[in-house]
Amino acid sequence: MKSTNYSVKGVFFAAFTATARRQLPGALIAAAVSAIVSVIYALFYCTGYYGYDNDISYGVKMWGSAVLFIAAVYSAISVGVMFNAYFSRRACDYHFAMPFKRSHLYHANFLFGLTAIALLIAVSVAVFSATAGIISAANPEGKVTYIILTAEVLKPLLTLLASLLAGYSACTMCAAVSGKWLQYAVLVFICIFSVPVLLIGIASRINSIWGVMVSLFDFASITPVGVAAMLLKEPADGMCIFMSVVALAECLGMYFAGLLSFKRRKAEIAESGQGGSLIKYLLMALFVASGFLYFGASENLLVTIVTGVITAFVCAALFSAVQVRRKKVFTKKTGVLFGAVTGICLVLTVGIYFSNSSSYVKYVPEADEVESVTITEYDGYDSYNSVSLDYIMQILNGSTAEARRATLTEPQNIQTVVDFHTLAVSDKVIRNTSANGAENVNDLLPAGSENDVPQATTAAVSDPSAADGVTVNEEDYFIGDRIDCSLAYKLKNGRTVYRSYAIKSPDYDLWHQFLAAFKNKEAVMQEDAFAVDINDVLYVETTVYQIVTGEEATSVADQSYVLPAAEWEQIRDVLAEDRTKEEDDVFYYGSATGAVLTVCCINPELPEEQKAQLRAMTPKEKYDYVSLAGSDMLSDPKKFPVYPEVGYSVYITVQDENAMHLLQSPETRDSAILTLDLT
């Protein structure tokens, strides 16, 4: 057979054209599917409930995520289709005999895939925009101007796009070394999913050290799957930039790895899948290690090791069956690889177990050595103490978020934190805790140490009669709740000591000692509403309740008025003192039995010119300006791109006697900008 002659200049274009002719129908189908999805999302978010306030930023994010998901599915399938010719021996011989360099074939396939993804996204954007425009023009009350917060939308979508490119490059690399469809599918699965499982397994091992908590979300965020999970937490801009840079670097790295492998690929690999390559061995190592670490750490070292070795062997056997189809599970090379990877995992596991017997677990700084300490409470450390399957459930259910934080510098407050920390590392608390991963310490505690609980030195101990300084759970509002927290000590010698804990002891409750760290004026003044600069407070919406007695005492709204910012300064200082005297459950959960305030402040995202304009207004002008902000944003979104006000709720209970007296005083009521009608 006489091959077609191509000039050197046109050889790549010819290879790309040949690929495009074969793959264009599939690309058009994917674009059509994304167009239909775009129409559905536009109809859903631009009309009805979700379009009532004209802000469709959330809808655009959901639509963009759906489009990128379609692109991801298309990428995985299309790469297999593009390299399908190299999964057949005859077709592989034919293509390698063509007057194209292997690099031209690889580049042509890769570039067409990128072109198809770009086409899919462009069609989706055009269809969504056109549909939204039609809905806006068809509105019987007049044309609607939709608001899209550009930064809020682009940040997650661009990060997802970077992770999509990394996933696409991973698929191309796997296809370059595969000899059949099943092998390609398995390698893609390992590359995309086993890496985050491996990272989560390592993190869960590390988290078994008492005092260490590594965020599984952060740890897995260097993988495409981890990026998608991390975005559910709405990470900071810096984290999004980091994830995007890492994803693009992975994209380039896997692109060149696939190119080198494809250049060295032997035709005999087709159909059989036999033939070793560095990428295959690396993926096998990842698969085996992820299998060993999948189930996390049991409280028994022997159980952990046996379970890990068995699951690692199963993964190795599955990999070998798909890749080689031999009766023997291992070749000489894969046997050595299995042994090496399993050995490394064993060393990691054993090392983590015995690290709990070190001074790291027990170390607590002396209060006079500490310059400041930051104590942070989280709403649940589930995403810190999970095996891989639990991590998937956390992705579906939501992730850990910061609940409250305080940085303390006053000596008595530092001592309170040190006292709590001393109790948290006591043998009795460690032994009795039921937090996942923490039980590993139990095997390593000295046999006679279970009663070794240090005596706390300050009022951090809520029950002075408790001989060991730990509150015994009997009738307690916090029974069963877990304390999830981190402590960051800044020492006077320049060192920083960081510890994280998930404490849940059925016999000993540290909640009262823990809350004591927040029940002081220094900590209260760092809460959202209290920490705002008084110059940035616009006004305070106030509703005072009256206790109505009957069969059950209830609170009903009695008066509602708007106070100027100057009044908040006085109320804030009085309330901060009252908060330190509240009962623990009232302080922690909050209660509006007395009053509820909404401290309305200048939005930090406003342009500086607009901030200065607001600060110069009178109290009444500030209130009127914010009241008209919604209509101003609709009429001129370029001039008013951001809502000018953010509000922080403050709950006042009947226990806050001084604050309630101040709110109900004639002087406070007379200073109101206006009184609101409650009828």
N, C-alpha and C positions, 0 to 999 in steps of 0.2 A: 504494500500500500504506500502510495506516495503522499507524504505529509505536505501540508500547506506551508509555503515559505512566508515568513514574516520578517520585516526589517527589525533591527534591534530597537529602533525608536518606537515602533508600534506593537511590539510583542506584548507588553503589559496591557495595553489597551485592548488587544485582541483577547487576552485571557480574561480580562474584566468583562468584556462584551459577552463572551461565551457563558460566563457565570451568570450575568444578568439575564440572559435569555432563558436560562433554566430556572432561575429563582424568582423572577419578577412576579409571576402569578401568586406565589405564596406571600410575597411582600404586599401586594395589592389587597389580598384577602385580610391580612393582619391590619392594614390601614383602614379597610372598610369596617372591621369589627371595632376598632378604636373610635371610628367616626360615629358609629351607632351608640357606643357607650358615652361618647361626648354629648350627643343629643339628649340622652336620658339624664345625665348629670345636670346639664344646663336647664332642662325642664324642671328637675327636682329642686335645684337650689336657687333658681331665679324666679320661681313662683311659689306661692303658698307660704307656709310657716317660715321656711329658711330664707325667704327673700323679703321678709316683712320690714327689715330695717335697712335694706339695700346693701348691707355689708356681706359680700359673698366670699370673703377671704377663706373661710373654712371650707366652703364648697369647692373652691378652686383647688385647695390642697388635696381634698379627697378625690377630685377628678384627676388631678395630676398624678396622684399615687396610683389610681386605677390604670391610667394610660401607661405608666412606667411598668406596672405589673404585667400588662398585656405585652409590652415590648420585651420584658424578661422571658416570658413563656415563649414568645416567638423566637427570641435569640437562641434559646436552648434547642428548640426543634429545628430551626433553619440551619444552624451550624452542623447538626447531624446530617441534614439533607445535603448541604453543600459538600460535605466530606464523604457522602454516601458512596461515591465512586471509588474511594480508597478502602471501602469495606468489602469490595468484591475483587477477586484475584484478576479476572479478565479485564474489568474496567480499570483497575489500578495499572495494569501493564499498558493499556491503551493510553491513559492520560500521561503516564511517565514517558511514553514514547513520542508524545507531541513535542513540537519545537518550542516548548516553554521551559524555562528554568523552574525548579520547584519553588523557589522564592516568589516567582511571578504568580504561580498558582495559589500559594498561601496568601500573598498580599491581595490578590484579586478577591478571594473568598472573604477575607477579613474586611476589606474596604466595602464590598457590597453589603455585608451585614451592617456596617456603620451607616451606609447610605439608606438602607431599609429602615433602620431605627429612626434616623433623622426624618425620613418621609412620613413614618407613622406619627411622630410627634408633631410635625408641621401640619398634617391633615387634621389631627385632633385639635390643635390650637385654632385652626381656621374654622372648623365646624362648631366648636364650643363658642367662639366669639360671634360667629354669624347667628347661631341660635339665640344667644343672649341678646344680641342686637334686635332680632325680630321680636322677642318677648318684650323688650323695652319699648319698641315702637308701637306694639299692639296694645299696650296698657291703655284702657279706656280713660284713665284719669290723667293721661299725659305721659310723655317719654320719661322713663326711669333712668337715673344715673346710678350705676352700680359702683360700690366702693370696694377696692381690692388693696389691702395693705401689702405693698410690694415686698418689703423686707420679710414680713411674716410668711409670705408664700414662697418666695424664691429660695430662702435659706434651706428648708427641708427638701424641696424638689431638686435643687441643684446637687445637694448631697446624695439624694437617691439616684440621680442620674450618674454621678461618679461611681457609685456602687454598682449600678447596672453595667457600666462599661467594664468594671473589674470582673463581674460575673460573666459577661460576654467573652472577655479575653480568656477567662478560665475554661469556658466551654470550647473555645477554639484550640487551646493548648491540649485539652483532653482528646479532642477529635484527631489532632495531629499524631497522637501515639496509639490510637485505638485501631483495632482490626475488625470490629464488628459493632453492631448497634448496642447489644447488651453491654459490651465492655465500655463503650462510650457513656452509656447511661450510668453505669456504676462509678466510673471515674469522675463524672460530673457530680454525682451525689456525694462522693467522698470529698471532692475539692470544695464544694459549696457548703456542705453541712457538717462534715467531720471536723473541720478546723475549728468552728465555734464550739462544738461539743468538747474538743480537746482543751480549748482555752478555758471553758467553763469548768471542766474537770480539774484543771490545775488550780484555778481560783478557789474551787470548793475545798481542795486539799489545804491550800494556804489558810482558808477561813476556819479550819479546824483548830488553829492555834488560838488559845484564849487571849483575846485582846486585838485580834486582827480581823478586819472585814474588808475584803476586796470586792468592789462592785462587779458582779457578773456582766452587767450591761456595759460598763466601761471596758472590761477586759475583752469582751467579744466584739467591740466596736470596730476592730480592724478588719472585720470580714463583712461581705455584703449582707449576710443575714443579720449580723450584729448591728450594722448601720441602721437597717430598717427597724430593729427593736429599739435601738437607742433613740431614734427620732420620736418615739412615743413619749419620751420623757421631756421633750422640747428642750434639748440641750442648748447651752450658750453658744454664741457665735464662734468663739475660739474652738470649741469642741467640733462644731460642724466643719470648720476649716481644716482641722486636724484630720477628721474622718475623710474628707474629700481628697486631701493631699495623699493620704495613705492609699485610698482606693485607686487614684490615678497612677501612683507608683506601682501598685500591684498590677494594674492593667498593662503598663509598659513592660514590667518584669515578665509576666506570663505570656505576653505577646512575643517577646524575643525568645523565651524558653520554647514556646511552641514552634517558632520559626526554625530554630536550630534542630529540634527533634524531627521536624518534617523534612529538612534537608538530608538528614541521616537515616530517614525511614527506609526500611527494606520492604520490597513488594511482598515478601513471604508473610508479613504480619497480617495482610488482608485475610479475612475469613477465620483464620486460626486464632489470631490475637496473641500468638506466641512471640517471644522476642523481648528481651529486657531493655529498659531505658532508665535513665536517672529519674525521670518524672514518675514512672511507674513505681519504682522502689520508694521514692519519697512519699507518694500517695499511700502506698501500703503501710509505711511507717506511721503516717498520720492516722490511718484507719485503725491500726492495731493499738496505738496509744490512746485514741479516743475511746475504743472499746474498753480498755483497761480502766480508764478514768470515768467512764460514763455514769456509774452508779454512785459516784462520790465516795465519801469516807464513812464507814460504819464505826460504831463505838468500839468494836473489837478489831484489833490489828490483823489477826489471823483471818477473820471473815473477809476483811477488806482485800487482803492479798489473794486469797483463794478465788473470790468473786472476780477480781481484776484479771487474774491469769486465765480463768476460764473464758471470760468474755473476749479477752485479747486473742486467745486461740481460735475462738469461733470466728472472729473478724478475719484473722489470717486465713482460715480455711475457706471462708466465703470468697475472699479476694483471690486466692489461688484457684478455686474452682472456676471462677469467671474468667480469669486471665489465661490459665494454662490448660485446664481440663485433663489433668493427670490424676492417676490413682493416688500418688503420693501428695501429701499436703504441702510439703516443702521441697524446694530444690536446695542445693547447697547455699546459694546466695540468700534466698528468702528465709531459710532456717537461721542463718547467722543474723539476718536483719530482725527477725522475730525475737530472737534471744537478746539482742542488743537493746531493742526498744522496750521489751518487757523488763529487762534489768534496770534501765534508766527509770522507768515508772516505779519499780520496787524501791529503788534508792530514794526517790522523791517521797514516796508514801511513808517509808520507815523514818526518813529524816524529819518529816513533818510531825510524826507521832512523838518522837523523842525530843523535839524542840519544845514541847510543852513542859518538859522537866527543867527547862533553863530558867534563869533569873528574869528573862523577858516577860514571862507570864505574871510574875509576882511583883515586878518593879513598880513602885509608886514614888514620884518625886516628893521631897520634903516641901512643905508649904513655903518656907522661907527661901527656897531655891527658885521659886516660880515668879516670873515677872508678870505673866498673864496666862489665863487659861480660857480656851473657847470650848464650850460644851454645846453639843448639837443633838437634838432629838429627831428621830426619823419616824415616819408613820408606819414602818414595817420593814424589817430587814429580810423579807422573804427572798428578794432577788440577790441577797448576799450569801444565803445559806441554802443553796438548792443543788440538786443533781440536775442533769441536763433536761430531763422531762419536766421537772418543776419550773425550770427557766422558761420553757415554752409556754407553760400555763401562766407564768407571770407576764409574759408578753401579751397574752390574751386578756388578762385581768387588770393590767396596769402595773406600774412600777413604783419603787420606793421614792418618796418625796420628803424633803426636809420639812419638819413640823415647826420647830422653834430652835433658836440659836442665841447664845449670849457670850460675849467676851468679857471676862471679869478680871479686874485689876486690884480691887480692894482686898486687903489681907484676909479679912473675915470671910469674904465670899470665896476666895481661893481655898481657904481651909475647909470650907463646906464641900467643895468639889473633891479635894484630897480625901476627906473622910468617906465620901461616897465611893470613891475609887478604891480605897483600902478595903471596904466591905465587899466590893465587886470582885476582888481577886482573892477573897478568903476561900479556903478549901471547902467550907460548908456550902457557900453559894455556888461555887463551881460544880461541886459534886451533885447538888440538887437541881441544877438548872436543866430544863428540858428543851433548850434551843437546839435546833439541828446543827450538827457539826461540833457543838461544844462538849458533847459527851466524851470525846476522845481524851480529854484531860483526866477523866475519872480513873482510867487504867494506870495512870502514872503518878497519882497522888500517894504520898507515904501512907502506910497502913494505919498509923495512929494519928493522922492529921485531921480527921473529920471534924473535930471540935475546935480546931485552931482557927478562931475567928477574931481578928484584931478588934480591940475596943476603939470605937470612934471617939474623937476628942472634942466635938462641939455639938451645938444644937441640931446638927444634921441628923442625929438619932432621934426619931420622933417618940420613941418609947423608952424613957430612962430606966425602966425596970427590966428591960431586956438585957440579960447579962452579957450577951455576946455582941451587942450593938446592932443586931438585925431585928427588924420588926417581924414577929411571928404572925403568920396569917391566921386570923380567926374570922371576925366579922369585918371585912375590909372592902371598900368600894372598888379597889383596884385588883382584887383577886383574879388571877387568870390572865391578866394583861402582861405583855412582855415589854421590857424596857429596851429600846433600840437606840443606841446613842454612840457618839464619838467624843473623845477628849483630846484636845490639842494643847499641850503645855509649851509655852515659850519660856525657857529657863533663863536665868540671869547670866549664865555663861555663854549664851548664844545658841545653845542646842534647842531642838524642838522634839518633844516626845509625843507621839500620836498613838492612840489606842481606840479601838471600836469594840462594842459589846452588844450581844443580843441575850439579855438576861431574863429567864423565865423560870423561877424556882417555885415549886408547889408548896414548899415548907417555909420559905423565907422571902419576905417582900421588901424590896428596897425602894419602892415608889416614893415614900415620904422623904427618904433621904435624897432621892434624885430630884424631886420637886423643890427641895430646899435650895438647890443651886439656882433656880429661876425665881424663887420668891424673895427677891430683894430689889430695892429701887434701881440699882445699877443695871440689872437684867431687864426689868420691866421697861425702863426708859429706852431700851433697844428694840422693843416691839414696833411693828410697822408704823402705827399711828403716832406713837410716842416719839419715834426717832426723826420724824419729818421736821425739817427746818420751819420754824414758825412763820418765816417770810414766804414759804411756799404753801401755806394753808390758806385756802380761799374762804371757806366758811364751814360750819358744822351743823348738819341736820340732826335735830334732837327730838326724840320721842320719850316722854316720861310716862311710866306706868303707875297705875293705882292698884293696890292689892284689894280684891273683892273677896270677902269671906262668905262662906256658905257651907255646903256639904264638903266642898274642897276649895281651898284658897287658890284663886287664879289672879293673873295679872291682866289688866285691860288698859289699852292706851288712854291716857288722860289728857295729855297736852303734847303738842308738836310744834316746834318752832325752829327757825334758822338763826344760829348765833354767829357773830363775826369771829374772825381768827383770833383776835385778842383775848376773847373769853376762853378759848381752848387752852391757852398757855396756863391759865390759872387752874382750870379743871384738870388738866393733864398732871400737874404736880401733886394736887390733892389726891387724885385717883391712884397715882403710882404708889403713894403711901398706903392707901386703903387696900390695894391689891396684895400687898405683902402680909396682910392680916386675914385674908380670906381662908376658908377651909380648903383643904387640898383639892377635893373633887370640884368645888366651885371654881377655884383658880385654874384647874387644868381644863375642864370642859367648857367653862364659860356659861353664863346665864344672864338673860335679859329681864330678870324679875323686877329690876328697878328702872332701868332706862336703856336705850340703845342709841348710840351716836354713830353718825357716819361722817368721818373727818374727810372732807373733800379737799384735795390738794392739786397743785399744778402737775400735769402729766410730764414726767421727765423727758419724754420723747418730743415735746414741743420745741420748735425753733426758739433760740435765745431771744430773738426780737419779740416774739409773741409772749414769752415768759415775762419779759420786762414790762410789756404793755399790761399784762394781768396784775402784776405786783403794784403798779401805779394806780389801779382803780380803787374806788371806794368799795366797802363791803357789799352794798346793794348792787353796784355796777358789776361786780364779780359774779354775783348770783344770776343776774339777768343775762350776762354774757354766756355763762354755761348753759342756761335754760334754752338759749337760741342756737347753741352750737350744732345740734343735730341738723336743723334746717340749713345752717350755713355750710355745713360739710356737703350736703346734697346739692346746693345751688352753686358752690364754687369749691370743688374738691381739691383743686390745685392750691388755692389760698389757704384752705382749712383741711389739710390732709390727715390730721390726728385729732381725736377728741381731746379737748383741753384739760379734762379733769379725771382724776382717779380717786376712788373712795376707799377708805379703810374703816371697817366696822369695829366698834368698841362696845362691849357689853358691860353694863353696870348692874350689880346685884344689890339687894337690900342690905347685904353685909357691908357694902361700901358706904357707910353712913355719912362720912364727911362729904363725899362727892355728891350723894343724893341731896344732902342739905344745901349744898352750893347750887345745884341745878334747880332746886325748888325755891330758891331765895328770890325775893322781888327784884333785887338788883340784876340778877342774871336774866330774868324774864324781860325786864325793861330794856335790856341791851339788845334784844332780838331784832334781826333785820326785818323779819315778818313772822307772823303766826300762821300755821297751816291748819286747814279745816279737816277735822277727822271724821266728819259725817259723810 
